[in-house]
Amino acid sequence: MAWNSFATPLIGKAVRAASRLAHGGGSAFPGKIVERIDPQFLARTLQQLPLGVVLVSGTNGKTTTTRMVASMLESLGLKVFTNPTGSNFTRGVVSSLLAEVSLGGKLDADIAVLELDEAYAVHFVKQVQPDYCLLLNVMRDQLDRFGEIDNTARLLSKAAEATTGTVVLNREDPRIARLADVAHTEDGVEVRYFGLDGSLRSFFPSDDDMRTTVDTASSADTASSESAESSANIEIDDASAIAKTGENAEKSGDAAIAEQLPADVTLLAVGDHRASFGIDGETYETGVRLEGVYNLYNAAAALAVVRAVVADAQAMFLPFEQNVTDELLRQVGISQRMIDFAHSTTQAMIDAAAEVTPAFGRGEVIDVNGSPVELLLVKNPMGFRLSLASFTPEGCDTMIAINDEYADGRDMSWLWDVDFSSLRDTGVAMVSGVRAWDMALRLEYDQVPVNSVNTELEEAVSTFVNANPGTPKHIYCTYTAMLKTRAALGKIAEVADAGVGK
């Protein structure tokens, strides 16, 4: 056994412990050190996993969908390694591994489910070829305005091309669906799709549809007072602006092309904490703990990749099940739980999806003095629009916190591509963050009244959550603002650990 099988975990764990003492939390620094001294550590460690690696990437929904896939696989009996705090770059994955490997370099897991940023996924697949690749969508994100979206699609194509088992694609996103062309199907790689029922398609416009209908405020004026209902039983009060934005998609050639692609899992209908999925010609209805229509579509994506893992486990284990002994299992490194996992039914997968809770800051609800406070991460026009459409402001207090640190993106001009007219009647109780005044100005242009502006985020959070006890509250925040908001809430309420898994 090579020297680094023992030395790397020891050195990495020591650096990680020192880093946590110095910084009071997790850090990518240990990953940087390990990459320098042992470049093969990542690949060598993940190669141990009998069921391989699931890579999840895309512009919107990575963290939530990664949590869904990991949670579902755990519910079905597997031991899962995942990058728990959303450290979605290669060094972050290495740092997360250091917390889990033994001093001998052993990773006690059956499968890894990893969230990777679009750009870092390219570097990851140069070291590790994923067995499964789930690609969600391509949207303009922060500075992505003039052609960068196509570059992002090219980056994701590298992940699809490197995948050795199954590529799972969003058939409703033309740029993602086209990545089936780069999958090595000639070598046995399977391509699966997840998709939407036609009656839901207008609520999920593509990036191109968003760009051609940026100025929807005037149409939303008349639509915001109407109930947004579809034949799919959507129960979202202020979704009409999103629906109007996406009507072009439903009438376009993209929709016709999507219909021709066979979806392994189809989101058929959504309601109040309920969803219906189409799988193998059957309809499965279930309650869900997730908030937001977009998270239910993420659940369809998660179901599709979990079905692929189960199918492979069935092919690997079930033909030999009758002849398997405990001694043979030990010799080949297979556990009984993997064989049990191979027996997972579609209903068991649906039940597992129903129990998934939101990732931190993604529809997470924190009780503060009897008021449910919901944290909603926003980072681009599409995500913000869908959040506003999914969470009705009536009967709730609203706060918006906008920062412009590196992780948020320096250019906040994308806020002008978001229609805030649904907040006119209720107003916004508090605006905070580094770019609070920019946000307040944006709201003024949409004639949304703002009660208070406070750039000191901790003070603003305290003021906001302590007002109107018992009233539900929504906080829309960029990434670093979300982290600081959770920290502020942690001083006055019980806030769960930010990890997605261990």
Helices and strands as residue ranges (DSSP letters): H 4-23, H 29-37, H 41-46, E 53-57, H 62-75, E 80-82, H 90-100, E 111-115, H 118-127, E 132-135, H 148-162, E 166-170, H 174-177, G 178-182, G 185-187, E 190-196, G 198-203, H 207-212, H 217-223, H 240-251, H 253-260, E 263-271, E 274-279, E 282-287, H 293-317, G 318-323, H 326-332, H 336-342, H 346-354, E 362-368, E 371-377, H 381-390, E 397-401, G 413-417, G 421-423, E 430-432, H 436-445, E 453-454, H 457-466, E 473-477, H 479-490
